[in-house]
Amino acid sequence: MCPEGDFLKSDDTCGACPAGEYGDDDGVCADCMDQCLSCTGSGNDIIDDGCVCDVSENFIQIDTNECITECAAGYREDGSFCYSKFHVTF
């Protein structure tokens, strides 16, 4: 068992999780989604899990929950996100 705030790493030592991994609820370092350089959660939702994309421009296409290099036709760029041109924000 690791001290509070540390996680069990794959080499059986305790500390901060390495790049590409996050500390899960069991206190163990676990892999981020393949397309994330780093994350804060399991990767079931790129935005909620704090995914930093492994592509150079770091765009996240909102409706498909994917990291992409550029917004596709029919999408508009807004910061580091691509939204459908038909997406309505409130």
C-alpha angles and dihedrals in degrees: 000000000000128000119265111289095019127098133213108254127206091261089060093250126120127240143082115339115255124245112293093031137082134200110257128208090266092060094253129122110246133184123268119224112290092251094055125087088196138356144175097223147022097294098243087127117026095208099042091045094053095241117186103204121234093223120096099245096040097216117166116205102218102207096047098036092228138133111240138173097230140004113267125232109287092033132095128213119239112173106306094339134087116214129188108256084237093054111117120210124195 
